[in-house]
């Protein structure tokens, strides 16, 4: 069975209000895919970015990063 035949058989089973909704949707779908921008979407994919090491040299941690904070000395469990 071809797609056209299947579509027509499915539409024939629908009630009239649903057919009207389908018609509006089909027209909107055609309109949205007929604009030059819609046709060039696949051609204008952004360059692939990412990978290991992309943040190298942009992020750093202080030498004392793991040291306890002065503000929390009162909460220390060490006696």
Secondary structure, 3 states (H helix, E strand, C coil): CCHHHHHHHHHHCCCHHHHHHHHHHHHHHHHHHHCHHHHCCCCCCCCCCCCCCCCCCCCCCCCCCCCCCHHHHHHCCCC
